[in-house]
């Protein structure tokens, strides 16, 4: 039985004396790629379907937890049950260390029922099936600060996307002086993200994944000041040309396949 350290929803499970285990001694099966659905449609008298595209389904994980020492007492079961069912009902961050590989982070919710298997002394295990929020696992979260507060000319900064898919970072723009900010991705077909008429010391948050835009100023909405183009980091090095005096704070994680 191989045991591994794991973290779920911010809690180091070893602090609860709970570990991820493999019960089988043979070959090991772990998620590699998500299931793929072919989008197609048949027409009358045509045996060849019309292909529209494909859809990747979220990953699913089956994980077995046990207490290597101690027993599943009534309080221990309640504690773990509450950890698996947070009040906010959000997807939970989950990771465990897989041999010498880098940590892969999943965002999960449990599905199906969960049974606990124990002997007469309440020693045993429970297996949980998780559904992830996407077809990918993720790297750790990275932060980057660019101080362009005294640079009036266009300046090129670089961000490397080390993942296996396009990355949509969170961005905080702290404006220095009144004016506009534009960010042109020279690597991604020269796409330009522009936001205009910002005020000195205003901070604008842009979530390039879901399109959220928020201003630090009360009763101020900047959607009309935005050109509707969000920042998309392609795989590899992205060279971004920034115009306008500001401080930029980036927050991002990479999508991982396999």
Backbone as a ProteinNet text record, in pm:
[ID]
protein_1_A
[PRIMARY]
XXXXXXXXXXXXXXXXXXXXXXXXXXXXXXXXXXXXXXXXXXXXXXXXXXXXXXXXXXXXXXXXXXXXXXXXXXXXXXXXXXXXXXXXXXXXXXXXXXXXXXXXXXXXXXXXXXXXXXXXXXXXXXXXXXXXXXXXXXXXXXXXXXXXXXXXXXXXXXXXXXXXXXXXXXXXXXXXXXXXXXXXXXXXXXXXXXXXXXXXXXXXXXXXXXXXXXXXXXXXXXXXXXXXXXXXXXXXXXXXXXXXXXXXXXXXXXXXXX
[TERTIARY]
85.3	0	88.9	78.6	158	76.8	135.1	63.8	129	48.4	96.7	34.5	109.9	57.8	-37.2	-142	-240.1	-291.1	-345.5	-404.8	-540	-642.6	-778.2	-838.9	-881.3	-948.9	-867.8	-735.9	-648.1	-603.7	-648.3	-613.8	-514.1	-400.4	-303.9	-359.7	-394.1	-464.3	-380.3	-249	-163.7	-181.8	-224.7	-253.1	-372.2	-457.8	-571.2	-539.6	-411.5	-367.9	-440.7	-470.4	-536.1	-439.8	-431.2	-339	-410.8	-360.5	-405.1	-328.1	-398.4	-333.4	-373.5	-288.9	-321.7	-328.3	-439.7	-459.1	-406.9	-397	-352.8	-201.3	-147.4	-2.1	40.8	-56.2	-23.3	-3.8	-39.5	-26.1	-117	-75.1	-145.6	-215	-341.5	-417.7	-442.4	-403	-427.2	-484.2	-557	-612.1	-502	-526.9	-428.6	-488.4	-595.5	-666.9	-816.8	-893.6	-1038.1	-1110.1	-1233.5	-1315.3	-1349.7	-1365.8	-1388.7	-1520.5	-1605.2	-1732	-1724.2	-1755.8	-1761.2	-1897.4	-1897.5	-2020.1	-2048.2	-2154.6	-2183.4	-2333.5	-2375.9	-2517.9	-2532.8	-2629.5	-2657	-2770.8	-2764.1	-2873.3	-2935.5	-3054.2	-3124.4	-3045.9	-3039.2	-2974.1	-2824.6	-2764.1	-2618.7	-2560.9	-2478.4	-2420.1	-2301.9	-2254.2	-2138.9	-2190.2	-2165.5	-2218.3	-2144.5	-2215	-2151.5	-2083.3	-1955.8	-1874.1	-1873.6	-1917.8	-1918.5	-1793.9	-1737.5	-1623.8	-1624.2	-1553.2	-1546.4	-1547.4	-1581.5	-1589.4	-1516.6	-1423.6	-1352.7	-1434.7	-1457.8	-1530.2	-1434.2	-1482.1	-1395.2	-1336.1	-1215.7	-1150.7	-1229.2	-1214.6	-1267.5	-1155.6	-1153.6	-1051.4	-1118.5	-1058	-1102.4	-987.9	-1011.5	-905.7	-946.8	-854.6	-880.8	-804.6	-875.8	-818.6	-823.8	-722.2	-722.4	-649.1	-668.5	-588.3	-482.8	-357.8	-251.8	-235.3	-260.4	-257.5	-385.4	-444.3	-567	-688.4	-804.3	-928.3	-1023	-1123.3	-1225.4	-1330.2	-1297.7	-1393.1	-1510.7	-1611.9	-1728.6	-1688.3	-1603.3	-1558.1	-1471.3	-1385.1	-1297.9	-1380.8	-1485.7	-1570.6	-1645.1	-1695.9	-1766.5	-1672.4	-1551.3	-1454.5	-1423.4	-1402.6	-1370.2	-1492.6	-1609.9	-1733.3	-1756.4	-1731.7	-1748.5	-1644.9	-1524.7	-1421.5	-1460.8	-1525.4	-1567.3	-1690.2	-1762.7	-1887	-1882.9	-1799	-1787.9	-1918	-1939.6	-2063.3	-2078.4	-1965.3	-1975.3	-2003	-1993.3	-2028.4	-1941.8	-1824	-1734.9	-1652.9	-1590.2	-1490.3	-1373.5	-1316.5	-1209.2	-1075	-972.4	-837.4	-791.3	-738.8	-692.2	-564.3	-464.8	-345.4	-279.3	-206.9	-122.5	5.5	113.9	244.3	256.8	281.8	290.4	436.9	499.6	640.2	725.8	811.6	899.7	846.7	721.9	666.8	629.7	621.5	572.7	429.8	394.1	258.3	158.5	54.1	-57.4	-179	-240.5	-353.2	-483.1	-581	-713.7	-814	-921.6	-1031.5	-1152.2	-1198.2	-1285.3	-1409.9	-1511.6	-1627.7	-1653.5	-1695.7	-1719	-1852.3	-1857.9	-1980.3	-2005.1	-2123.7	-2163.9	-2165	-2218.7	-2216.7	-2079.3	-2052.3	-1923.7	-1951.2	-1892.5	-1901.9	-1768	-1770.9	-1648.4	-1638	-1521	-1496.2	-1401.8	-1446.3	-1363.2	-1377.5	-1282.5	-1293.4	-1366.7	-1367.7	-1439.5	-1381.7	-1257	-1191.4	-1198.2	-1283.5	-1301.3	-1174.3	-1087.3	-973	-1012.2	-977.2	-1016.1	-997.2	-1079.5	-1058.8	-1192.3	-1189.2	-1304.3	-1254.1	-1329.9	-1292.9	-1389.7	-1332.8	-1410.8	-1390.4	-1500.6	-1491.7	-1513.7	-1414.4	-1418.9	-1441.8	-1515.8	-1527	-1457.2	-1371.7	-1295.3	-1375.1	-1327.7	-1398	-1360.3	-1263.2	-1217.7	-1149.2	-1112.4	-1039.3	-891.9	-847.8	-705.8	-677	-553.3	-499.8	-421	-375.1	-312.5	-179.6	-96.4	26	-7.7	92.5	74.2	44.9	-2	-32.8	92.1	116.8	232.9	187	272.3	246.4	365.4	336.7	441.4	403.5	499.9	478.6	566.6	506.6	580.4	561	670.4	666	697.4	592.8	607.5	559.7	573.7	516.7	591.2	714.9	792.6	830.7	772.1	808.8	694	716.4	609.4	603	712.2	714.7	668.5	621.9	583	697.4	665.5	765.9	724.6	819.2	789.6	824.1	728	749.7	722.1	772.5	755.6	695.4	600.5	542.9	546.4	598.3	607.3	492.5	418.7	314.5	377.1	406.4	473.2	374.9	246.5	145.6	123	10.9	-21	-143.4	-192.9	-308.5	-297.6	-381.9	-379.3	-416.2	-358	-371.7	-435.2	-529.6	-600.3	-576.8	-479.2	-438.3	-534.2	-526.5	-588.9	-489.5	-541	-454.3	-509.1	-419.7	-451.8	-369.5	-437.7	-370.3	-383.5	-270.7	-269.5	-221.9	-312.2	-278.3	-196.6	-93.9	-11.2	-37.1	-105.6	-149.6	-275.2	-352.6	-473.6	-437.5	-522.2	-496.5	-537.3	-482.4	-519.1	-407.1	-444.4	-347.7	-382.2	-281.9	-301.8	-192.6	-231.8	-139.1	-154	-49.5	-50.8	32.3	-28.6	44.9	107.4	236.1	306.5	317.5	307.5	320.3	188.6	77.7	-54.3	-124	-68.7	-128.1	-148	-72.5	-81	-211.4	-282.7	-409.3	-383.6	-474.5	-454.1	-570.8	-537.7	-633.7	-615.6	-723.1	-715.3	-821.8	-784.1	-881.4	-849.5	-950.3	-929	-981.3	-933.5	-984.7	-971.9	-864	-840.5	-787.9	-812.5	-770.5	-647	-572.9	-450.7	-480.7	-401.6	-409.9	-531	-609.7	-718.7	-659.5	-718.9	-678.3	-794.1	-767.1	-867.9	-826.8	-920.4	-898.4	-966.5	-893.2	-948.4	-925	-1031.3	-1020.1	-1034.9	-925.8	-926.6	-989.8	-1019.1	-1085.2	-1235.9	-1296.7	-1443.1	-1493.4	-1401.2	-1442	-1480.4	-1456.8	-1488.6	-1396.4	-1453.6	-1375.4	-1428.3	-1339.4	-1378.6	-1282.7	-1337.1	-1257.1	-1253	-1141.3	-1128.9	-1211.2	-1256.6	-1336.7	-1482.1	-1546.6	-1685.7	-1776.3	-1879	-1978.7	-1915.5	-1806.2	-1735.7	-1728.3	-1773.1	-1775.6	-1697.8	-1605.9	-1513.8	-1537.8	-1651.2	-1676.7	-1682.4	-1742	-1751.7	-1616.8	-1521.9	-1387.5	-1295.8	-1345.3	-1265.6	-1305.8	-1208.8	-1238.6	-1290.9	-1312.5	-1371	-1272.9	-1144.5	-1042	-965	-958.4	-892.7	-757.6	-673.2	-536.1	-531	-477.3	-467.4	-320	-264.1	-123.6	-113.2	-51.6	-31.1	82.8	100.1	205.9	342.8	431.4	565.1	577.9	677.7	705.6	610.5	544.4	456.6	520.8	544.4	598.9	483.6	468.5	357.4	411	356.1	394.9	293.7	339.7	252.4	273.8	163.7	168.3	87.4	151.5	86.5	158.2	163	232.2	141.4	194.9	113.7	201.3	142	197.7	103.9	161.3	81.9	113.4	8.9	24.4	-51.4	20.3	-36.9	-48.9	-152.3	-169.6	-220.8	-152.3	-188.8	-141.1	-205.7	-162.3	-174.2	-91.4	-85.9	-178	-237	-318.4	-226.4	-246.9	-158.2	-237.4	-182.2	-240.5	-151.4	-214.5	-137.5	-91.2
-118.9	0	124	205	326.3	443.8	526.4	641	769.7	876.5	1004.9	1117.6	1225.7	1345.3	1415.4	1474.9	1544.4	1666.7	1760.9	1882	1902.4	1930.1	1947.2	2071.9	2164.4	2286.5	2360.7	2365.7	2439.7	2363.6	2240.5	2161.7	2052.9	2050.6	1943.1	1818.7	1717.3	1601.8	1522.8	1530.3	1460.1	1516.6	1644.1	1700.4	1631	1568.4	1491.6	1342.3	1310.7	1171.2	1097.5	1169.9	1111.4	1119.6	1011	1003.6	943.7	980.6	915.7	784.7	675.8	545.1	474.7	382.7	287.7	149.9	83.7	-45.6	-159.8	-139.8	-247.2	-249.7	-367.4	-382.1	-396.2	-401.4	-419.6	-287.4	-284.6	-164.2	-54	70.5	185.6	261.5	296.3	376.3	514.6	618.1	756.9	833.1	943.1	1019.9	1070.7	1061	1107.5	1217.9	1186.3	1285.5	1269.5	1376.5	1368.4	1295.8	1255	1196.7	1304.7	1262.1	1354.6	1319	1417.8	1396.5	1454.9	1371.8	1417.5	1482.1	1603.8	1675.2	1655.3	1575.6	1546.3	1525.3	1527.1	1512.1	1438.2	1346.9	1272	1338	1327.5	1372.1	1250.6	1267.5	1157	1107	974.5	907.3	935.7	969.8	990.3	920.4	820.1	743.4	814.2	918	990.9	1113.3	1122.7	1236.2	1365.8	1476	1607.6	1640.3	1669	1692.2	1840.3	1871	2009.6	2044.6	1948.3	1971.8	1869.1	1898.5	1807.4	1886.7	1817.2	1880.9	1795.3	1856.7	1786.7	1795.8	1684.7	1682.6	1703.8	1754	1769.1	1635.1	1641.6	1522	1467.3	1337.6	1275.6	1196.5	1201.8	1133.6	1037.6	924.1	833.4	820.4	864.9	876.1	800.8	722.8	647.4	710.7	736.6	799.1	699.4	704	620.6	691.4	642.1	683.5	575.6	611.7	511	467.8	559.1	526.7	581.8	508.6	554.7	495.6	541.3	484.5	595.2	554.1	647.4	662.3	743	767.7	848.8	862.2	941.1	1084.8	1144.1	1282.2	1291.3	1191.1	1191.8	1183.2	1102.3	1090.9	1221.9	1281.7	1409.2	1518.6	1520.8	1623.1	1611.2	1487.9	1469.3	1493	1454.3	1478.2	1627.4	1707	1851.6	1913.5	1854.7	1904.2	1878.1	1765.4	1730.5	1808.6	1870.1	1941.3	2081.8	2171	2307	2384.4	2477.1	2556.2	2640.8	2687.2	2775.5	2699.7	2567.2	2482.1	2509.5	2570.3	2595.2	2470.6	2470.7	2368.5	2387.3	2276.3	2280.6	2249.4	2318.8	2288.5	2156.7	2068.1	1937.7	1902.4	1857.4	1802	1700.5	1610.8	1517.3	1498	1468.5	1457.3	1321.4	1322	1199.7	1172.2	1083.4	1046.9	1174	1187.9	1304.8	1408.8	1395.7	1490.2	1621.1	1729.9	1855.7	1838.4	1920	1914.5	1955.4	1874.7	1909	1936.4	2051.4	2094.3	2071.5	2013.7	1993	2077	2117.6	2186.2	2093.5	2043.7	1926.6	1945.9	1864.4	1840.2	1690.3	1634	1489.4	1459.3	1345.5	1298.4	1154.1	1104.7	970.9	964	856.4	836.9	791.5	809.7	769.7	669.8	551.1	450.1	439.3	401.4	379.3	230.4	173.3	31.2	15.2	-47.9	-64.8	-207.2	-243	-369	-343.7	-440.6	-424.7	-318.8	-278	-175.9	-37.4	-23.4	104	151.3	56.4	86.9	54.4	142.6	116.8	237.9	246.5	348.5	388.4	498.1	538.2	589.8	561.1	600.3	708	816.9	932.5	952.9	971.1	1006	1156.4	1223.1	1367.7	1401	1507.4	1566.9	1701.9	1727.1	1851.6	1960.3	2082.5	2195.6	2214.2	2136.2	2154.6	2027	2020.7	1904.3	1902.4	1998.2	2013.1	2003.9	1968.6	2001.3	2131	2187.7	2319.4	2320.2	2414.4	2440.5	2520.9	2547.4	2641.8	2780.1	2872.4	3007.9	3095.1	3169.2	3257.5	3403.1	3490.9	3635.3	3708	3817	3896.1	4042.9	4128.3	4272	4342.3	4431.9	4516.9	4662.2	4727.9	4868.5	4953.4	5007.6	5093.8	5234.8	5272.6	5398.4	5521.2	5505	5621	5609.8	5512	5488.2	5532.7	5639.1	5696.4	5635.5	5573	5516.3	5371.1	5316.7	5174.9	5085	4989.9	4902.5	4757.7	4671.6	4530	4451.1	4376.4	4283.1	4142.3	4041.1	3903	3818.4	3733	3634.5	3500.1	3397.9	3265.1	3177.2	3125	3026.7	2888.8	2825.9	2695.3	2579.1	2608.5	2504.3	2444.3	2370.5	2297.8	2354.7	2467.6	2531.8	2682.4	2758.3	2904.1	2944.4	3051.9	3097.5	3236.7	3257.6	3385.2	3442.1	3529.3	3573	3673	3682.8	3793.9	3910.2	4032.7	4149.6	4265.2	4327.5	4450.5	4562.9	4667.7	4784.3	4899.6	4945.6	5064.3	5182.1	5273	5382.5	5489.3	5537.4	5648.7	5766.5	5869.3	5978.9	5939.6	6038.4	6010.5	5964.2	5879.5	5840.8	5699.4	5649.6	5518.7	5417	5290.2	5181	5085.8	5047	4942.9	4838.1	4712.3	4599.2	4517.9	4518	4450	4322.9	4209.5	4082.3	4061.6	4091.7	4080.5	3936.6	3841.6	3700	3641.2	3694.8	3641.5	3730.1	3733.2	3803.9	3952.8	4008.7	4152.4	4198.8	4111.4	4151.3	4257.9	4355.4	4469.5	4479	4479.1	4505.9	4650.8	4730.1	4873	4909.4	4993.5	5049.7	5198.5	5282.6	5426.7	5504.7	5630.8	5732.2	5690	5620.6	5585.4	5707.3	5709.3	5821.4	5785.1	5885.6	5865.6	5786.1	5681.7	5592.6	5497.8	5502.3	5406.5	5268.2	5166.1	5028	4956.2	4900.1	4825	4678.2	4593.4	4448	4391.8	4310.6	4244.4	4094.7	4017.2	3872	3833.6	3799.6	3771.3	3637.1	3556.1	3426.8	3444.7	3518.9	3530.8	3670.1	3764.2	3896.2	3995.3	3963.6	4056.3	4178.2	4297.2	4421.3	4497.6	4533.9	4606.6	4721.2	4833.6	4951.8	4971.5	5026.1	5058	5180.8	5257.1	5376.3	5336.9	5397.8	5366.5	5414.3	5334.1	5366.4	5394.4	5323.9	5341.5	5207	5204.7	5082	5106.2	5016.7	5041.9	4954.5	4887.1	4804.1	4889.1	5007.8	5093.6	5153.3	5150.2	5201.4	5092.8	4970.8	4856.3	4820.9	4781.5	4754.2	4613.3	4537	4404.2	4295	4326.8	4226.7	4194.3	4066.8	4024	3961.1	3953.7	3908.1	3756.3	3699.5	3555.7	3521.4	3440.7	3402.6	3268.3	3267.6	3142.9	3065.8	2940.4	2858.7	2916.4	2916	2968.8	3112.1	3182.4	3320.5	3416.2	3502.7	3605.4	3742	3815.1	3950.5	4050.3	4128.1	4222.4	4365	4446.1	4587.1	4670.7	4734.5	4812.4	4960.6	5032.7	5177.4	5245.1	5338.7	5409.5	5382.9	5485.1	5471.8	5399.9	5295.2	5213.7	5113	5047.1	4925.7	4811	4701.5	4585.2	4470.5	4408.6	4288.4	4175	4067.6	3952.5	3834.9	3757.4	3634.3	3527.8	3413.9	3314.4	3175.7	3074.8	2935.6	2868.3	2766.9	2701.1	2579.3	2553.5	2434.7	2321.1	2203.8	2091.2	1974.2	1912.4	1789.9	1671.2	1554.6	1433.2	1414.7
0	0	0	-104.4	-118	-68	20.2	74.8	27.5	16.5	-31.7	48.9	63.8	127.3	30.8	86.1	2.9	76.9	-1	54.4	-11.4	68.7	18.8	80.8	-5.8	39.2	145.8	125	215.1	338.1	356.5	475	437.1	504.6	486.3	554.4	475.4	530.1	629	616.9	713.6	853.8	864.4	996.4	1061.3	978.3	1029.5	1030.2	1000.9	991.2	879.2	770	653.4	535.1	459.7	346.9	226.3	107.9	-15	-27.5	-57.4	-66.9	-195	-236.6	-342.2	-278.5	-296.6	-233.4	-318.3	-449.5	-537.8	-548.9	-565.4	-578.7	-724.2	-818.4	-958.8	-1030.8	-1159.3	-1239.8	-1185.3	-1202.6	-1146.1	-1258.3	-1237.4	-1332.7	-1274.8	-1348.7	-1307	-1426.8	-1404.6	-1517.4	-1609	-1739.5	-1837.3	-1924.5	-1996.3	-2074.7	-2048.4	-2062	-2035.7	-2148.4	-2121.3	-2227	-2329.4	-2453.2	-2564.5	-2631.6	-2650.6	-2719.2	-2859.8	-2957.8	-3096.4	-3122.3	-3173.3	-3206.7	-3356.4	-3386.5	-3525.8	-3544.2	-3669.9	-3700.2	-3832.7	-3835.3	-3957.3	-4035.4	-4166.3	-4251.7	-4320.1	-4370.5	-4434.6	-4556.7	-4568.7	-4681.9	-4692.4	-4579.7	-4579.4	-4457.1	-4482	-4372	-4306.8	-4370.2	-4315.9	-4241.1	-4110.1	-4033.8	-4065.8	-4042.2	-4055.5	-3923.7	-3930.8	-3810.6	-3775.2	-3650.7	-3603.8	-3523.2	-3455.8	-3366.9	-3254.3	-3148.9	-3035.4	-2905.6	-2797.2	-2666.5	-2564.8	-2492.2	-2385.4	-2257.2	-2193.2	-2066.7	-1950.6	-1837	-1719.7	-1675.7	-1622.3	-1568.5	-1449.4	-1426.2	-1306	-1238.4	-1105.9	-1026.6	-929.4	-907.7	-802.4	-702.5	-579.7	-480.5	-353.7	-299.2	-176.1	-60.3	48.6	167.6	284	368.3	487.8	599.1	720.5	835.5	857	833.7	846.4	991.1	1081.3	1223.3	1285.2	1374	1435.2	1365.3	1402.7	1353.4	1308.8	1230.3	1185.4	1295.2	1392	1499.9	1447.2	1529.2	1490.7	1459.1	1544.8	1521.2	1397	1372.7	1254.9	1127	1126.8	1009	983.5	1088.5	1073.3	1020.8	1072.9	1031.4	882.7	835.9	694.9	606.7	654.1	578.7	559.1	662.5	650.6	558.5	554.7	464.2	319.2	293.2	157.5	111.5	205.5	172.2	230.3	175.8	230.5	217.3	308.7	308.1	182.4	124.6	8.3	-121.2	-119.8	-233.9	-356.5	-339.6	-452	-482.6	-600.7	-628.9	-532.4	-485.3	-386.5	-452.1	-407.9	-455.3	-393	-476.1	-428.9	-501.9	-427.6	-491.7	-401.1	-464.7	-391.8	-472	-400.9	-465.3	-532.5	-661.3	-742.1	-773	-693.9	-712.9	-715.5	-819.4	-827.7	-926.2	-970	-1066.1	-997.4	-1075.1	-1017.3	-966.8	-869.8	-815	-922.8	-938.5	-1026.4	-938.3	-959.9	-876.6	-952.8	-884.3	-941.3	-861.6	-926.8	-858.9	-869.1	-754.7	-753.2	-667.5	-698.2	-613.9	-618.9	-507.1	-510.3	-577.2	-644.4	-707.4	-662.6	-683.2	-640.7	-487.6	-436.8	-292.5	-245.5	-117.3	-59.7	52.5	41.5	146.6	217.6	343	418.4	449.4	428.1	449.6	567.6	671.6	791.7	845	933.5	1005.9	1138.1	1224	1350	1440.5	1415.4	1498.1	1434.3	1330.4	1259.6	1190.2	1154.1	1069.4	925.9	832.1	695.1	604.9	501.7	398.2	338.3	264.9	184.8	50.7	-52.8	-188.4	-237.1	-288.1	-331.5	-481.2	-550.9	-692.2	-705.6	-761.4	-779.9	-927.2	-949.1	-1082.6	-1078.5	-1177.7	-1182.7	-1254	-1240.7	-1302.8	-1449.1	-1499.4	-1636.9	-1685	-1812	-1862.7	-1823.5	-1742.3	-1713.6	-1564	-1532.8	-1401.1	-1417.2	-1305.1	-1309.1	-1234.4	-1272.6	-1197.3	-1072.4	-992.6	-883.3	-941.8	-858.9	-903.9	-896.5	-1002.3	-1009.8	-1007.6	-954	-952.5	-1013.8	-1082.3	-1147.6	-1137.9	-1102.1	-1093	-1194.5	-1274.1	-1367.5	-1327.1	-1288.4	-1250.5	-1373.4	-1432.5	-1550.3	-1517.6	-1390.8	-1343.4	-1394.1	-1438	-1483.4	-1630.1	-1700.1	-1840.1	-1929.2	-2005.2	-2087.3	-2226.9	-2270.5	-2406.3	-2401.2	-2515.5	-2517.1	-2470.8	-2385.1	-2324.8	-2342.5	-2373.9	-2395.1	-2269	-2220.8	-2110.8	-2163.6	-2093.7	-2139	-2028.3	-2065.3	-1975	-2046.7	-1980	-2040.7	-1993.3	-2087.6	-2059.2	-2073.4	-1960.6	-1960.6	-1962.3	-1983.2	-1982.6	-2119.9	-2131.5	-2254.1	-2325.6	-2280.4	-2343.2	-2320.5	-2385	-2369.7	-2227.7	-2183.1	-2044.2	-2044.3	-1951.7	-1942.3	-1802.1	-1785	-1651.4	-1588.5	-1456.4	-1385.2	-1388.3	-1396.6	-1410	-1327.5	-1249	-1177.2	-1238.9	-1288.2	-1346.2	-1247.6	-1193.8	-1108	-1193.3	-1223.6	-1315.5	-1244	-1311.5	-1263.3	-1357.5	-1306.7	-1392.1	-1467.8	-1509.9	-1586.3	-1727.2	-1785.1	-1923.6	-1956.7	-2067.3	-2122.6	-2101.8	-2105.2	-2102	-2215.6	-2292.7	-2393.9	-2378.7	-2399	-2388.9	-2516.7	-2596.3	-2726.4	-2716.9	-2745.8	-2744.3	-2882.1	-2891.8	-3019.3	-3065	-2970.2	-3003	-3050.1	-3004.4	-3035.7	-3139	-3257	-3372.1	-3347.5	-3253.7	-3228.9	-3168.6	-3097.7	-3034.9	-2929	-2919.7	-2829.8	-2731.7	-2602.8	-2496.1	-2453.6	-2460.7	-2429.7	-2327.3	-2231.8	-2138.6	-2124.3	-2139.3	-2153.6	-2033.3	-2026.7	-1932.5	-1787.1	-1753	-1613.2	-1537.8	-1406.9	-1324.1	-1242.3	-1205	-1125.9	-998.2	-973.7	-857.1	-861.3	-966.2	-981.1	-1010.1	-952.4	-976.9	-1045.3	-1161.1	-1235.6	-1239.2	-1201.6	-1204.9	-1329	-1405.4	-1523.9	-1511.5	-1513.9	-1520.5	-1667.3	-1730.5	-1873.7	-1908.1	-1805.8	-1828.6	-1842.8	-1748.6	-1750.9	-1788.4	-1814.5	-1862.4	-1754.7	-1627.7	-1518.7	-1522.9	-1502.2	-1490.7	-1369.3	-1277.5	-1157.2	-1133.1	-1085.7	-1053.4	-902.6	-854.2	-711.9	-675.2	-773.1	-747.8	-727.4	-630.4	-602.2	-715.5	-743.9	-846.3	-982.2	-1010.8	-1138.7	-1209.5	-1333.7	-1412.4	-1540.8	-1571.8	-1681.6	-1804.7	-1811.3	-1929	-2055.9	-2047.3	-2165.3	-2204.5	-2110.6	-2140.2	-2195.8	-2199.9	-2244.8	-2387.5	-2470.2	-2611.7	-2636	-2529.6	-2544.9	-2582.9	-2589.9	-2621.6	-2494.1	-2460.4	-2337.1	-2369.5	-2267.7	-2287.9	-2283.3	-2388.9	-2406.4	-2427.6	-2337.3	-2347.7	-2417.8	-2535.6	-2607.9	-2541.6	-2580.7	-2522.8	-2558.3	-2460.6	-2482.2	-2434.2	-2487.2	-2446.2	-2516.6	-2438.5	-2491.9	-2468.3	-2575	-2565.5	-2571.7	-2464.8	-2452.5	-2455.4	-2545	-2554.8	-2477.3	-2371.1	-2282.9	-2310.7	-2331.1	-2351.9	-2242.2	-2171.1	-2061.3	-1930	-1843.5	-1715.4	-1614.5	-1553.2	-1464	-1391.2	-1293.7	-1235.3	-1270.7	-1317.5	-1354.9	-1259.9	-1207.2	-1125.7	-1193.1	-1224.5	-1293.4	-1196.6	-1216.6	-1141.1	-1238.4	-1244.5	-1343.9	-1302	-1359	-1341.6	-1476.9	-1498.7	-1628.4	-1630.9	-1748.4	-1768.5	-1814.1	-1755.5	-1778.3	-1834.6	-1939.5	-1994	-1955.5	-1940.4	-1917	-1775.7
[MASK]
++++++++++++++++++++++++++++++++++++++++++++++++++++++++++++++++++++++++++++++++++++++++++++++++++++++++++++++++++++++++++++++++++++++++++++++++++++++++++++++++++++++++++++++++++++++++++++++++++++++++++++++++++++++++++++++++++++++++++++++++++++++++++++++++++

